[in-house]
Amino acid sequence: MLYNEIGKTGMKVSALSFGASSLGGVFRNINESEAIKAVFTAVEGGMNFIDVSPYYGHYKAETVLGKALKELPRDKYYLSTKVGRYGKDGVNTWDYSAKRVTDSVYESMERLNIEYIDLINVHDIEFQASLPGGLQKVAEETLPALVELKKKGVVGHVGITDLQPENIKWVIENVPAGTVESTLCFCHYSLNDELLNEYFDFFEQNNVGIINASPLSMGLLSSRGVPDWHPAPKSLVEACQKAVQHCTAKGYPIEKLAIQYAISNPRIATTLFSSANPDNVKKNIEYAEAPIDWNLVKEVQDIIGDQMRVRWKNS
């Protein structure tokens, strides 16, 4: 497993890392004991960065992950969680106020059975863009509250996440230098979308580490098939399905190629994938450690063709 530093944080993390959203039963029902074993398998396989959020499963993912973390030495992993996006009784909620995000950090630590969060992120800031105060509130209220927790030693580093990299760029440009230390952007460095290429220079010039997520583009690049809820337009779904079929015919699972491609760029510190199945975790680690077929990458991207970088809205 390769390891890269997240920006200038000093956190040297595995190129492939564990996203804990699946532990919340976000995509399908889980077996809790198997989910906990999946966390152990990830850490034993060399993954030392774990990302979660109170939003995933409306607090369930943090709760299940917390049970696993009780059994793991604290020096075996870096932990990232988030603030701003929540939910209860199946209803999604958002609150980026200073008081709520501060309380949220302490609540997350209790669920996770830890006393320190290595990286705290403002979750999916595009939702605040549509709320009173807009992104200005993230810059002037949310982030300062998290920086205050950093000064107190409650959290180690501060970041922001979003599907829309332009929102992340705006916030970084409108806060004091060094406020934002990392960014987590998903679905924009994968076989069908490498939009992050346009932002690498900007992030690096501002000492912002880059975390990539969802190498399978939320299921577009999956032999299992695209989930019904996927927001991608039909033309992109069809192009990706053709790419899946091509890889299958070659005897090379597209999941393998997608993970290998996502972790291939050294300008990205780490790429997150999520699974509550320990066998899948082990398989993905094996994919990450195998050499990539660059000729197949070109063939797949040629098949996707003019659907490369086609975007969709978050939900």
C-alpha positions as CSV (number, residue, x, y, z in Angstrom):
1,M,0.0,0.0,0.0
2,L,1.3,3.5,-0.9
3,Y,1.0,6.4,1.6
4,N,0.7,10.1,0.8
5,E,0.5,13.2,3.0
6,I,-2.8,15.1,3.1
7,G,-1.6,18.6,2.1
8,K,0.6,19.9,4.9
9,T,-1.2,18.2,7.7
10,G,1.5,15.7,8.5
11,M,-1.1,12.9,8.1
12,K,0.5,10.3,5.9
13,V,-2.4,8.1,4.7
14,S,-3.0,5.0,2.6
15,A,-3.7,5.7,-1.1
16,L,-6.9,3.6,-0.6
17,S,-8.9,4.4,2.5
18,F,-12.0,3.2,4.3
19,G,-15.2,5.2,3.9
20,A,-17.7,4.1,6.6
21,S,-21.0,5.3,4.9
22,S,-21.9,1.6,4.3
23,L,-21.9,1.0,8.0
24,G,-25.0,3.1,8.3
25,G,-26.9,0.9,5.9
26,V,-27.0,3.7,3.4
27,F,-27.1,1.4,0.4
28,R,-28.5,-1.8,1.8
29,N,-29.1,-3.6,5.1
30,I,-26.0,-4.7,6.9
31,N,-24.9,-7.4,9.3
32,E,-23.3,-5.4,12.2
33,S,-20.8,-8.0,13.1
34,E,-19.6,-8.3,9.5
35,A,-19.5,-4.5,9.2
36,I,-17.2,-4.3,12.3
37,K,-15.1,-7.0,10.8
38,A,-14.8,-4.9,7.6
39,V,-13.3,-2.1,9.6
40,F,-10.7,-4.5,11.1
41,T,-9.9,-6.0,7.7
42,A,-9.3,-2.5,6.3
43,V,-6.9,-1.5,9.1
44,E,-5.1,-4.9,9.0
45,G,-4.7,-4.5,5.2
46,G,-2.9,-1.2,5.6
47,M,-5.6,1.4,5.4
48,N,-5.0,3.9,8.1
49,F,-7.6,6.6,7.2
50,I,-11.3,6.2,8.1
51,D,-14.0,8.6,7.0
52,V,-17.5,8.8,8.4
53,S,-20.3,11.3,9.0
54,P,-23.3,11.7,11.4
55,Y,-25.4,11.9,8.3
56,Y,-24.6,8.4,7.1
57,G,-27.5,6.2,8.3
58,H,-28.6,9.2,10.4
59,Y,-25.9,8.5,13.1
60,K,-25.9,4.7,12.6
61,A,-22.5,4.7,10.8
62,E,-20.8,6.5,13.5
63,T,-22.4,4.3,16.1
64,V,-21.3,1.0,14.4
65,L,-17.9,2.4,13.6
66,G,-17.5,3.4,17.2
67,K,-17.9,-0.2,18.3
68,A,-15.1,-1.2,16.0
69,L,-12.8,1.6,17.1
70,K,-13.2,0.5,20.7
71,E,-11.2,-2.5,19.7
72,L,-8.5,-0.8,17.7
73,P,-5.3,1.0,19.0
74,R,-5.7,4.7,18.4
75,D,-2.4,5.0,16.7
76,K,-3.5,2.6,14.0
77,Y,-5.7,5.1,12.1
78,Y,-6.6,8.7,11.4
79,L,-10.2,9.5,11.7
80,S,-12.3,12.0,9.7
81,T,-15.9,12.9,10.4
82,K,-18.2,15.8,9.4
83,V,-20.6,18.5,10.6
84,G,-23.5,20.3,9.0
85,R,-25.5,17.5,7.5
86,Y,-27.7,15.3,9.7
87,G,-31.0,13.4,9.8
88,K,-33.6,11.7,12.0
89,D,-36.5,9.4,11.4
90,G,-35.7,9.2,7.7
91,V,-35.7,13.0,7.3
92,N,-32.5,14.8,6.2
93,T,-31.6,18.0,8.0
94,W,-28.9,20.6,7.6
95,D,-27.5,23.1,10.2
96,Y,-24.2,24.9,9.6
97,S,-24.5,27.2,12.6
98,A,-21.5,27.6,14.9
99,K,-23.3,26.2,17.9
100,R,-24.7,23.1,16.1
101,V,-21.4,22.2,14.5
102,T,-19.5,22.6,17.8
103,D,-22.0,20.4,19.6
104,S,-21.9,18.0,16.7
105,V,-18.2,17.4,17.1
106,Y,-18.6,16.4,20.8
107,E,-21.6,14.2,19.9
108,S,-19.6,12.4,17.2
109,M,-16.7,11.7,19.6
110,E,-19.1,10.1,22.0
111,R,-20.6,7.9,19.4
112,L,-17.2,7.0,18.0
113,N,-15.7,6.2,21.4
114,I,-12.7,8.6,20.8
115,E,-11.3,11.7,22.5
116,Y,-9.8,13.4,19.5
117,I,-10.8,13.8,15.8
118,D,-7.9,14.0,13.4
119,L,-9.9,15.8,10.6
120,I,-13.2,17.5,10.9
121,N,-15.0,18.4,7.7
122,V,-17.9,20.7,6.8
123,H,-20.2,18.3,5.0
124,D,-21.5,19.0,1.5
125,I,-21.4,22.7,1.6
126,E,-23.6,23.1,-1.5
127,F,-26.6,22.6,0.7
128,Q,-25.7,25.6,2.8
129,A,-25.4,27.5,-0.5
130,S,-29.2,27.2,-0.8
131,L,-29.8,28.2,2.9
132,P,-29.9,31.7,4.4
133,G,-26.4,33.1,4.5
134,G,-25.2,30.9,1.6
135,L,-21.6,29.9,1.4
136,Q,-20.7,33.1,3.2
137,K,-22.0,31.4,6.4
138,V,-19.6,28.5,5.9
139,A,-16.7,31.0,5.6
140,E,-17.7,33.4,8.4
141,E,-19.4,31.1,10.9
142,T,-19.0,27.4,10.4
143,L,-15.2,27.2,9.7
144,P,-14.3,29.7,12.5
145,A,-16.1,27.5,15.0
146,L,-14.1,24.5,13.8
147,V,-10.9,26.4,13.9
148,E,-11.7,27.3,17.5
149,L,-12.0,23.6,18.3
150,K,-8.6,23.0,16.6
151,K,-7.1,25.7,18.9
152,K,-8.5,23.8,21.9
153,G,-7.0,20.5,20.7
154,V,-10.3,18.8,20.2
155,V,-9.7,18.3,16.4
156,G,-6.4,18.2,14.5
157,H,-7.3,19.6,11.1
158,V,-10.2,21.3,9.3
159,G,-11.6,20.6,5.8
160,I,-14.6,20.9,3.6
161,T,-16.5,18.5,1.3
162,D,-18.7,18.8,-1.7
163,L,-19.7,17.3,-5.0
164,Q,-19.1,20.7,-6.6
165,P,-15.4,21.7,-6.6
166,E,-16.2,25.3,-7.6
167,N,-18.0,25.7,-4.2
168,I,-14.9,24.4,-2.4
169,K,-12.7,26.8,-4.4
170,W,-14.9,29.8,-3.5
171,V,-14.7,29.0,0.3
172,I,-11.0,28.6,0.2
173,E,-10.7,32.0,-1.5
174,N,-12.9,33.7,1.1
175,V,-11.3,32.5,4.3
176,P,-7.9,33.3,5.9
177,A,-5.0,31.3,4.5
178,G,-4.6,28.0,6.2
179,T,-8.2,27.7,7.4
180,V,-9.0,24.9,5.0
181,E,-6.4,22.2,5.2
182,S,-8.1,19.5,3.1
183,T,-10.9,19.0,0.7
184,L,-13.0,15.9,0.0
185,C,-14.6,15.9,-3.4
186,F,-16.3,12.8,-4.8
187,C,-17.0,11.4,-8.2
188,H,-14.6,13.8,-9.9
189,Y,-11.6,11.6,-10.2
190,S,-12.8,8.3,-11.7
191,L,-12.7,6.6,-15.1
192,N,-15.6,8.7,-16.3
193,D,-14.8,12.0,-14.8
194,E,-11.4,13.6,-14.0
195,L,-12.6,17.2,-13.4
196,L,-10.3,17.5,-10.4
197,N,-7.4,17.9,-12.8
198,E,-8.5,21.5,-13.3
199,Y,-8.3,22.1,-9.5
200,F,-5.0,20.4,-8.5
201,D,-2.9,23.5,-9.0
202,F,-5.3,25.7,-7.0
203,F,-5.5,23.3,-4.1
204,E,-1.7,22.8,-4.0
205,Q,-1.0,26.5,-4.2
206,N,-3.2,26.9,-1.1
207,N,-1.7,23.9,0.8
208,V,-5.0,22.1,0.6
209,G,-4.7,18.3,0.6
210,I,-7.0,16.4,-1.8
211,I,-9.2,13.5,-0.8
212,N,-11.0,11.7,-3.5
213,A,-14.1,9.5,-2.9
214,S,-16.4,7.1,-4.8
215,P,-14.0,5.6,-7.3
216,L,-17.0,3.6,-8.8
217,S,-18.9,6.9,-9.3
218,M,-21.7,5.9,-6.9
219,G,-22.2,2.6,-8.8
220,L,-21.9,3.8,-12.4
221,L,-18.7,1.8,-12.7
222,S,-20.1,-1.4,-11.2
223,S,-20.7,-5.0,-12.5
224,R,-23.7,-5.1,-10.1
225,G,-25.5,-2.4,-12.1
226,V,-26.4,1.2,-11.6
227,P,-28.7,1.7,-8.5
228,D,-32.2,3.0,-9.3
229,W,-31.6,6.2,-7.2
230,H,-28.5,7.3,-9.1
231,P,-28.9,10.9,-10.3
232,A,-26.8,10.5,-13.5
233,P,-28.5,11.2,-16.8
234,K,-29.5,8.2,-18.9
235,S,-26.8,8.9,-21.6
236,L,-24.0,8.6,-19.0
237,V,-25.5,5.5,-17.4
238,E,-25.7,3.8,-20.8
239,A,-22.1,4.8,-21.7
240,C,-20.8,3.4,-18.4
241,Q,-22.8,0.2,-18.8
242,K,-21.0,-0.3,-22.1
243,A,-17.7,0.2,-20.4
244,V,-18.7,-2.4,-17.7
245,Q,-19.5,-4.9,-20.4
246,H,-16.2,-4.3,-22.2
247,C,-14.2,-4.9,-19.0
248,T,-16.2,-8.0,-18.3
249,A,-15.5,-9.4,-21.8
250,K,-11.8,-8.8,-21.1
251,G,-11.9,-10.7,-17.8
252,Y,-11.0,-7.5,-15.9
253,P,-13.7,-6.3,-13.4
254,I,-14.3,-2.6,-14.0
255,E,-14.3,-2.2,-10.2
256,K,-10.6,-3.3,-10.2
257,L,-9.8,-0.8,-13.0
258,A,-11.8,2.0,-11.4
259,I,-10.0,1.6,-8.0
260,Q,-6.6,1.4,-9.6
261,Y,-7.2,4.5,-11.7
262,A,-8.5,6.5,-8.8
263,I,-5.4,5.9,-6.7
264,S,-3.0,6.3,-9.6
265,N,-2.5,10.0,-9.3
266,P,0.1,11.0,-6.6
267,R,-1.5,14.5,-6.4
268,I,-4.5,12.9,-4.6
269,A,-3.6,11.9,-1.1
270,T,-6.2,9.1,-0.7
271,T,-9.3,7.7,-2.3
272,L,-12.2,6.5,-0.2
273,F,-14.4,3.5,-1.0
274,S,-17.1,2.0,1.3
275,S,-18.1,-1.5,2.0
276,A,-19.6,-3.3,5.1
277,N,-18.4,-6.6,3.7
278,P,-14.9,-7.7,4.8
279,D,-14.4,-9.9,1.7
280,N,-15.0,-6.9,-0.5
281,V,-12.6,-4.8,1.6
282,K,-9.9,-7.5,1.2
283,K,-10.6,-7.7,-2.6
284,N,-10.3,-4.0,-3.0
285,I,-7.0,-3.9,-1.2
286,E,-5.8,-6.6,-3.6
287,Y,-7.0,-4.5,-6.5
288,A,-5.1,-1.5,-5.2
289,E,-1.8,-3.4,-4.9
290,A,-2.0,-4.9,-8.5
291,P,-0.6,-3.2,-11.6
292,I,-3.0,-1.3,-13.7
293,D,-3.8,-2.0,-17.4
294,W,-3.4,1.5,-18.9
295,N,-4.5,0.2,-22.4
296,L,-7.8,-0.8,-20.9
297,V,-8.1,2.6,-19.2
298,K,-7.9,4.2,-22.6
299,E,-10.4,1.7,-24.1
300,V,-12.9,2.4,-21.3
301,Q,-12.6,6.2,-21.6
302,D,-13.0,6.0,-25.4
303,I,-16.2,4.0,-24.9
304,I,-17.5,6.6,-22.4
305,G,-16.5,9.2,-25.0
306,D,-18.5,12.5,-24.9
307,Q,-20.1,11.5,-21.6
308,M,-16.8,12.1,-19.8
309,R,-17.3,14.7,-17.1
310,V,-21.1,14.8,-17.5
311,R,-22.3,16.0,-14.1
312,W,-25.4,15.7,-11.9
313,K,-26.8,17.3,-8.8
314,N,-26.3,16.1,-5.3
315,S,-29.3,14.9,-3.2
